[in-house]
Amino acid sequence: MILSIKQYLTKNLSFKELYKLRGKINDLKSIPHRSDLNKLGEIHGTDKIIGHFYTQHYQKHFAPYRNKKIKLLEIGVGGYDDPQLGANSLRMWKNYFHRGQVYSLDIHDKSLLQEDRVRIFHGSQVDFEFLGNMMQEVGNPDIIIDDGSHINEHVIETFKFLFPYLKEGGIYVIEDMQTSYWESFGGDSSDLKNPNTMMNFFKSLTDSLNHKEFLLKGYQPSYYDKKIISMHFYHNMLFIYKGENNEESNILVNNEKL
């Protein structure tokens, strides 16, 4: 009986109608589990729990934002070049942040997968003219997630461009940092101090947290010194919190001992 219904629907409904119907069914399944990202990830079939172990960390860091009218931007829709595949995590975010607006971008055209509260842009994460135009429409997101190309140079350059757009008090997330060690993505397993890998770029920013302690008279803090207030590294992922990093040293004044 169930099989015959599926066959009938597949035969008589367009992709868009089927996609919308599937989404509605999963939305209904999600209602009792809206505060549980692990369960929502399973319902929507995202690799953030199926293949990776990310949702447990997202649960911890995103819980304070769940009931707020946030804006979330995720780089990468999924499904590669198939216009009918992907958006699993976007639907998960839509259900978890039930008052939020979800935005995404992809190098492939994924406009077929747009739905209520999910807006998808078509473009490259390293096309800065495109990104600038997109951010004019999006505004300042509360959360940015990079689940895009995973190419080290792309991740670093996208962060440099988008982090200033992140709202104060927001979180910037990098996924799949294992490519920092994979040569085909611009990574390096032989030289773990290679400055061109994303891991070493972001590790270098941990010093920004302590810029008030630098014994450098007349030191002028960088944007990252001023705006990164904490960094949380996990297996293959990183959470960067944005705010005012203005806590004074208990010893130094203006980066010198008096």
Secondary structure, DSSP 4 states (H G I P E B T S, - for coil): -HHHHHHHHHHHS-HHHHHHHHHHHHHHHHGGGTT-HHHHHHHHT-TTTTTS--HHHHHHHHGGGTTS--EEEEE--SSTT-TTS--HHHHHHHHHSTT-EEEEEESS--GGG-BTTEEEEES-TT-HHHHHHHHHHH---SEEEE-S---HHHHHHHHHHHGGGSPTT-EEEE--GGGGG-GGGT--SS-TT-TTSHHHHHHHHGGGGGGGG---TT----HHHHHEEEEEEETTEEEEEES---PPPSS-BTTB--
